[in-house]
Amino acid sequence: MKAYGLLLLAAIVCALFSDQIDKICGMDNQLKKVLLVFSAGVFLVCMIGVAASIF
């Protein structure tokens, strides 16, 4: 359960700072989209894992 929390924290940080990371790299919103998709995927996988561990 602890690993899910750490992964969720990483996904939230990536999502929150995706705009600043994209500006620093100068990728013209391409990196921002990739980071948001990555964050959403990690979030969904973690939620499935949490739900599976509850049942």
ABEGO torsion letter per residue (X at the ends): XAAAAAAAAAAAAAAAAAAAAAAAAGAGGAAAAAAAAAAAAAAAAAAAAAAAAAX
